[in-house]
Amino acid sequence: MRHQGPLILGAGPAGCACAIVLARAGARPLLLDRHADAGDALCGGFLSWRSARQLQALDLSPEALGAHRVTRLRLFAGRRRADAPLPAPAWGLSRYALDNALRQRALAAGADLAVEHVREVERLMARGRRDWQGSALLLATGKHDVRGLPRPRTASDPALGLRLRLSPSATLSRELTGMIELHLFKGGYAGIVLQEDGTANICLAVRKSLLAGAGGSPARLLEQLARQHRNFGDRLEAGWQAAPLDSVGSVPYRFIARETVPGLFRLGDQAAVIPSLAGEGMGIALASGQLAAQHLLGGGAAAAPAYQTALARAACPPLAVAAAARALAENPLVQPLALAAVHIVPGLAELLMARTRIALPHLSCA
Ligand SMILES: Cc1cc2nc3c(=O)[nH]c(=O)nc-3n(C[C@H](O)[C@H](O)[C@H](O)COP(=O)(O)OP(=O)(O)OC[C@H]3O[C@@H](n4cnc5c(N)ncnc54)[C@H](O)[C@@H]3O)c2cc1C
């Protein structure tokens, strides 16, 4: 199939942000996604203040989507706990709500969507059930690599994602209103935040070895963690075992695409993967989508390498800070000191949180 305009592979936050900007400029983008409808991607569901600004640039507001307003961070490590204000209000929003809103906005702006599971990219041709070619290729398949454009996976003990959603309850609402909680474990963490419908999204990023230690069973791992960490166990209310448990394997944290060829733009998780503890993956996805569109509109397909370099430069500092924070947060010897520091030094947590955001001077919203 030959499409006159740009082809965007993947209609998640990165692909849709890009499609909105391109469609508004009359560039007639075509989104290819393996699913006809937006699903509920595995994610912490924490939308940072910076991500919210990226959304506003696309005329979407978390508030209008009913998102839960979050103003404080609460950290748990063992029996210790520390609280800190966020640098600015953030939001708890399900991916179902966010991805649907972005898709609708892209289609309303004039983008088209076709259902296609892209299996391979070869010489700027996307191959699935059919072969697709466009004026440029924008790779936004997120967590999933396509043949021909793999992201290297070098970590000996990589991170895995697990997620479950708990029904609304008076206790969860009392404990979590206005809060993002991070429960730190040896080798990982769990983030908990309320979403627009009052459910609590519990998302863990843990080392593969932790899961192996639980016999490869995510449910057994949760039971173990709940037993070992009382504060985390308190959040897992009776009956949690009935909630569906989603998982994603081998997340290549710290991957950055530093170069590309003319005609191929890499967006979102296919461009840079920030440790999820930072809660900025969606911000990078939304920013990269808009930046790629601006480069494509300004310089055509030939602008891909310049875009990729600009994005890599902007993503590098927050990724480095997030990786350092992750290393500290996963180490049980350091966790008590880190929590004490957050307690004693006012502004320390805010500074760290601010340093893990992506800033792009080219974007009016950055
Ligand atoms: C455990 C964990 C917790 C996280 N928590 C947070 C958080 O709280 N806050 C935050 O900001 N970020 C978080 N992130 C990061 C965030 O989820 C990602 O950075 C973000 O989803 C990237 O957006 P994307 O558009 O690049 O990809 P995705 O959101 O993965 O979207 C990709 C799209 O491409 C489609 N697709 C995939 N493969 C193909 C194919 N072969 N053919 C066609 N279509 C395809 C999919 O259906 C999907 O629509 C977390 C990540 C993990 C692993």
The ligand as an SDF file (V2000), in Angstrom:
LIG
                    3D

 53 58  0  0  0  0  0  0  0  0999 V2000
    6.3250   -0.7510   34.7440 C   0  0  0  0  0  0  0  0  0  0  0  0
    6.1720    0.5530   34.0210 C   0  0  0  0  0  0  0  0  0  0  0  0
    5.5310    1.6360   34.6420 C   0  0  0  0  0  0  0  0  0  0  0  0
    5.4250    2.8580   33.9880 C   0  0  0  0  0  0  0  0  0  0  0  0
    4.8140    3.9070   34.6180 N   0  0  0  0  0  0  0  0  0  0  0  0
    4.7740    5.1220   34.0440 C   0  0  0  0  0  0  0  0  0  0  0  0
    4.1570    6.2220   34.6950 C   0  0  0  0  0  0  0  0  0  0  0  0
    3.5850    6.0930   35.7870 O   0  0  0  0  0  0  0  0  0  0  0  0
    4.1930    7.4320   34.0770 N   0  0  0  0  0  0  0  0  0  0  0  0
    4.7800    7.6180   32.8560 C   0  0  0  0  0  0  0  0  0  0  0  0
    4.8160    8.7520   32.3610 O   0  0  0  0  0  0  0  0  0  0  0  0
    5.3460    6.5740   32.2020 N   0  0  0  0  0  0  0  0  0  0  0  0
    5.3380    5.3410   32.7520 C   0  0  0  0  0  0  0  0  0  0  0  0
    5.8830    4.2780   32.0850 N   0  0  0  0  0  0  0  0  0  0  0  0
    6.4040    4.4900   30.7250 C   0  0  0  0  0  0  0  0  0  0  0  0
    5.2780    4.5950   29.6870 C   0  0  0  0  0  0  0  0  0  0  0  0
    4.3780    3.5200   29.8220 O   0  0  0  0  0  0  0  0  0  0  0  0
    5.8730    4.5720   28.2670 C   0  0  0  0  0  0  0  0  0  0  0  0
    7.0120    5.3860   28.2300 O   0  0  0  0  0  0  0  0  0  0  0  0
    4.8650    5.0710   27.2300 C   0  0  0  0  0  0  0  0  0  0  0  0
    3.7580    4.2070   27.1830 O   0  0  0  0  0  0  0  0  0  0  0  0
    5.5110    5.1380   25.8590 C   0  0  0  0  0  0  0  0  0  0  0  0
    4.5490    5.5340   24.9140 O   0  0  0  0  0  0  0  0  0  0  0  0
    4.6840    5.0590   23.3960 P   0  0  0  0  0  0  0  0  0  0  0  0
    3.6180    5.7620   22.6520 O   0  0  0  0  0  0  0  0  0  0  0  0
    6.0880    5.1790   22.9650 O   0  0  0  0  0  0  0  0  0  0  0  0
    4.3900    3.4800   23.4120 O   0  0  0  0  0  0  0  0  0  0  0  0
    3.1040    2.5680   23.9000 P   0  0  0  0  0  0  0  0  0  0  0  0
    2.3900    3.3210   24.9420 O   0  0  0  0  0  0  0  0  0  0  0  0
    3.7110    1.2800   24.2100 O   0  0  0  0  0  0  0  0  0  0  0  0
    2.2250    2.5310   22.5960 O   0  0  0  0  0  0  0  0  0  0  0  0
    2.6210    1.7770   21.4780 C   0  0  0  0  0  0  0  0  0  0  0  0
    1.4580    1.6020   20.5090 C   0  0  0  0  0  0  0  0  0  0  0  0
    1.9480    0.8470   19.3870 O   0  0  0  0  0  0  0  0  0  0  0  0
    1.1070   -0.2620   19.1240 C   0  0  0  0  0  0  0  0  0  0  0  0
    1.9670   -1.3410   18.6060 N   0  0  0  0  0  0  0  0  0  0  0  0
    2.9260   -2.0190   19.2710 C   0  0  0  0  0  0  0  0  0  0  0  0
    3.5440   -2.8930   18.4610 N   0  0  0  0  0  0  0  0  0  0  0  0
    2.9600   -2.7590   17.2520 C   0  0  0  0  0  0  0  0  0  0  0  0
    3.1590   -3.3820   15.9990 C   0  0  0  0  0  0  0  0  0  0  0  0
    4.1030   -4.3130   15.8250 N   0  0  0  0  0  0  0  0  0  0  0  0
    2.3710   -3.0110   14.9470 N   0  0  0  0  0  0  0  0  0  0  0  0
    1.4240   -2.0570   15.1130 C   0  0  0  0  0  0  0  0  0  0  0  0
    1.1730   -1.4410   16.2750 N   0  0  0  0  0  0  0  0  0  0  0  0
    1.9370   -1.7760   17.3450 C   0  0  0  0  0  0  0  0  0  0  0  0
    0.4580   -0.5850   20.4720 C   0  0  0  0  0  0  0  0  0  0  0  0
   -0.7960   -1.2550   20.2620 O   0  0  0  0  0  0  0  0  0  0  0  0
    0.2910    0.8220   21.0810 C   0  0  0  0  0  0  0  0  0  0  0  0
   -0.9150    1.4130   20.6730 O   0  0  0  0  0  0  0  0  0  0  0  0
    5.9710    3.0280   32.6880 C   0  0  0  0  0  0  0  0  0  0  0  0
    6.5970    1.9430   32.0610 C   0  0  0  0  0  0  0  0  0  0  0  0
    6.6960    0.7180   32.7060 C   0  0  0  0  0  0  0  0  0  0  0  0
    7.3730   -0.4300   32.0170 C   0  0  0  0  0  0  0  0  0  0  0  0
  1  2  1  0
  2  3  1  0
  2 52  2  0
  3  4  2  0
  4  5  1  0
  4 50  1  0
  5  6  2  0
  6  7  1  0
  6 13  1  0
  7  8  2  0
  7  9  1  0
  9 10  1  0
 10 11  2  0
 10 12  1  0
 12 13  2  0
 13 14  1  0
 14 15  1  0
 14 50  1  0
 15 16  1  0
 16 17  1  0
 16 18  1  0
 18 19  1  0
 18 20  1  0
 20 21  1  0
 20 22  1  0
 22 23  1  0
 23 24  1  0
 24 25  2  0
 24 26  1  0
 24 27  1  0
 27 28  1  0
 28 29  2  0
 28 30  1  0
 28 31  1  0
 31 32  1  0
 32 33  1  0
 33 34  1  0
 33 48  1  0
 34 35  1  0
 35 36  1  0
 35 46  1  0
 36 37  1  0
 36 45  1  0
 37 38  2  0
 38 39  1  0
 39 40  1  0
 39 45  2  0
 40 41  1  0
 40 42  2  0
 42 43  1  0
 43 44  2  0
 44 45  1  0
 46 47  1  0
 46 48  1  0
 48 49  1  0
 50 51  2  0
 51 52  1  0
 52 53  1  0
M  END
$$$$
